[in-house]
């Protein structure tokens, strides 16, 4: 199978949003996506982009994507965070996900960061095993912590 991994363009955003929604459904939260095309365009292609995105094209159709951004670690300095990597269900097992993953790691190496990090659901055993085989460490003694908008507003009122 021939594919092309490349930086996303503004005109790719409708297909990228479709992939984001497909990932939400895969992660059993199909109604959780609140981001829209305008937000993706402003935040990814505006004056000060907050993220980079790579897409995987097969026969001129976007079949996968990886969205990343820079973070800062007090221990390591600048790092890359892989927010999401998704390949359409019918394309899984073709090597497309591996190619996107490799592109993210190459980007991080090119940028000279000390670490790339991401979160993986514990029930996604194929992904966990893939990451471990690639040399990544999957920590089981760290918990992801999030505070949603409602909780933040409630917290700041106290």
SULQUICOR-V121914 format. One line per field, one symbol per residue. phi: phi as a letter, one per 20 degrees, with the letter a starting at -180 (. if undefined). burial: # if it has 9 or more other ideal C-beta (glycine too) atoms within 8 Angstrom, else .. A space follows every 50 residues. Layout:
phi = ???
burial = ???
//
This chain:
phi = .ebcdbffdgfeggfffgfgffffffemcfeefdfcffffffedcefcge bdbddddclmcfdabcdcbeccdfednfcddefbcccggfdfnenfffff gfffffgffgemfebdcadcffeeggfgffffffofddfddcdfcccfgf fffffffe
burial = ..#.#..#...##.###.#######.......#......##.##...... ########...##########.#....#####.#####..##...##.## #.###.##..#.#..#...#......##.###.................. .#......
//
